[in-house]
Amino acid sequence: MDNEKVYAMQFAKIYPLLTAKAQKKGRTIDEVNQVICWLTGYTAEELGDAVNRQVTYRTFFENAPALNPNRKRITGTVCGVRVETIQEPLMQEIRYLDKLIDELAKGKPMEKILRK
């Protein structure tokens, strides 16, 4: 899929997919929110507002209050691509989120997911 199409997707349409993936594996919406807030610096309330305002993926990440500096420690593959080698900064942020949700769904402990 073309990067611009991904960037134009509504975060409100992606968010339920992220939560469903985690919930299918016994994780909670609160844990998904914790991961998203850790990555982006949004508060839980700001995250809810972003979903309700139906911002694009681009806007969601561009307006992130404080991208976590420890996100650079996220490594591994998503859809066969190593997240640490992605050249496009916005796509890398999106893939960081995908990777964190994958780790959550695979049962990884929250301390490890949040790179503590």
Secondary structure, DSSP 4 states (H G I P E B T S, - for coil): --HHHHHHSBHHHHHHHHHHHHHHTT--HHHHHHHHHHHH---HHHHHHHHHHT-BHHHHHHT-S---GGGGG--SEETTEEGGG--SHHHHHHHHHHHHHHHHHTT--HHHHTT-
